[in-house]
Amino acid sequence: MVSSDEALEEEERLRKLIRALPDDKRFAFHKEAEKQLKDPDTYATLNYLFIAGLHHFYLGKWIRGFFNIAVFLAGAIMLFTPLTIVGILLIIIITVIEFYALFKSQTIVQVYNNCVSEKIYRQIIKK
């Protein structure tokens, strides 16, 4: 996991590269970035309200999102079977993992946005 300081340094490095672009390419970068960059508050809200993994879909992490929902639902179903203890454990495990993601949401989304910005920058300079 990247620390918040490392993510900030990477973001600043990218900003310097983008500022150095000619006006037309900088405009193209910002136009594309506006479509693709994600909001940390939306990610955190989805995590907080729907602990089962919807915030992963927001960042395009479909497999992880489906895995979280599947484990959460399996745990919920097991609550009504003789495997109640296993169900409770599954729900607790997913909740603990997702609380960690909730508290690191700013950094998680910043790292995601840095990767997207780098990709857009590379595409723009190739043109």
C-alpha positions as CSV (number, residue, x, y, z in Angstrom):
1,M,0.0,0.0,0.0
2,V,1.3,3.4,-1.0
3,S,1.5,6.0,1.9
4,S,-0.4,9.2,1.6
5,D,2.9,11.1,1.4
6,E,4.0,9.0,-1.5
7,A,0.7,9.6,-3.2
8,L,0.9,13.3,-2.7
9,E,4.5,13.4,-4.1
10,E,3.3,11.4,-7.2
11,E,0.4,13.8,-7.7
12,E,2.7,16.8,-7.5
13,R,5.1,15.2,-10.0
14,L,2.2,14.7,-12.4
15,R,0.9,18.2,-11.9
16,K,4.3,19.6,-12.9
17,L,4.4,17.4,-16.1
18,I,0.9,18.5,-17.0
19,R,1.7,22.2,-16.4
20,A,4.6,21.8,-18.8
21,L,2.3,20.6,-21.7
22,P,1.4,23.0,-24.5
23,D,-2.0,24.7,-24.0
24,D,-3.8,22.4,-26.5
25,K,-2.5,19.2,-25.0
26,R,-3.1,20.5,-21.4
27,F,-6.7,21.3,-22.4
28,A,-7.1,17.8,-23.9
29,F,-5.7,16.2,-20.7
30,H,-8.1,18.1,-18.4
31,K,-11.0,17.3,-20.7
32,E,-10.3,13.6,-20.5
33,A,-9.3,13.7,-16.8
34,E,-12.7,15.3,-15.9
35,K,-14.4,12.1,-17.3
36,Q,-12.2,9.6,-15.6
37,L,-11.0,10.9,-12.3
38,K,-12.9,9.8,-9.2
39,D,-14.1,11.6,-6.1
40,P,-12.7,10.3,-2.7
41,D,-15.9,11.4,-0.9
42,T,-18.1,9.3,-3.3
43,Y,-15.9,6.3,-2.7
44,A,-16.0,6.8,1.1
45,T,-19.8,7.3,1.0
46,L,-20.3,4.1,-1.0
47,N,-18.0,2.3,1.4
48,Y,-19.8,3.7,4.5
49,L,-23.3,3.1,3.3
50,F,-22.9,-0.2,1.5
51,I,-20.1,-2.0,3.3
52,A,-20.5,-5.0,1.0
53,G,-18.2,-3.7,-1.7
54,L,-20.0,-1.2,-4.0
55,H,-17.1,1.3,-3.7
56,H,-14.9,-1.2,-5.6
57,F,-17.3,-1.0,-8.5
58,Y,-16.9,2.8,-8.4
59,L,-13.2,2.4,-9.1
60,G,-13.8,-0.3,-11.7
61,K,-12.5,-3.2,-9.6
62,W,-15.3,-5.5,-10.6
63,I,-13.8,-8.8,-9.4
64,R,-13.1,-7.4,-5.9
65,G,-16.6,-5.9,-5.8
66,F,-18.3,-9.2,-6.7
67,F,-16.0,-11.1,-4.3
68,N,-17.0,-8.7,-1.4
69,I,-20.7,-9.0,-2.2
70,A,-20.5,-12.8,-2.5
71,V,-18.7,-13.2,0.9
72,F,-21.0,-10.8,2.6
73,L,-24.1,-12.5,1.2
74,A,-22.7,-15.9,2.1
75,G,-22.2,-14.7,5.6
76,A,-25.7,-13.3,5.8
77,I,-27.2,-16.5,4.5
78,M,-25.2,-18.6,6.9
79,L,-26.8,-16.6,9.8
80,F,-30.0,-18.6,9.2
81,T,-28.3,-22.0,9.1
82,P,-26.4,-24.1,11.6
83,L,-23.2,-22.3,10.4
84,T,-24.3,-19.1,12.2
85,I,-20.8,-18.6,13.7
86,V,-19.1,-18.9,10.3
87,G,-21.6,-16.4,8.9
88,I,-20.8,-13.9,11.7
89,L,-17.1,-14.4,11.2
90,L,-17.4,-13.7,7.4
91,I,-19.4,-10.6,8.0
92,I,-16.9,-9.4,10.7
93,I,-13.9,-10.1,8.4
94,I,-15.4,-8.2,5.4
95,T,-16.4,-5.3,7.7
96,V,-12.9,-5.0,9.2
97,I,-11.3,-5.0,5.8
98,E,-13.8,-2.5,4.5
99,F,-13.4,-0.2,7.5
100,Y,-9.7,-0.1,6.7
101,A,-10.6,0.9,3.1
102,L,-13.0,3.6,4.5
103,F,-10.3,5.2,6.6
104,K,-7.8,5.0,3.7
105,S,-10.3,6.2,1.1
106,Q,-8.5,9.5,0.4
107,T,-5.2,7.7,-0.3
108,I,-6.9,4.8,-2.3
109,V,-8.7,7.2,-4.6
110,Q,-5.6,9.5,-4.9
111,V,-3.5,6.5,-6.0
112,Y,-6.2,5.5,-8.5
113,N,-6.4,9.1,-9.8
114,N,-2.6,9.3,-10.1
115,C,-2.6,6.1,-12.2
116,V,-5.4,7.4,-14.4
117,S,-3.6,10.8,-14.8
118,E,-0.4,9.1,-15.7
119,K,-2.2,7.0,-18.4
120,I,-4.0,10.0,-19.8
121,Y,-0.7,12.0,-19.8
122,R,1.1,9.2,-21.7
123,Q,-1.7,9.1,-24.3
124,I,-1.7,12.9,-24.7
125,I,2.1,13.2,-25.3
126,K,1.9,10.4,-27.9
127,K,-0.4,12.5,-30.1
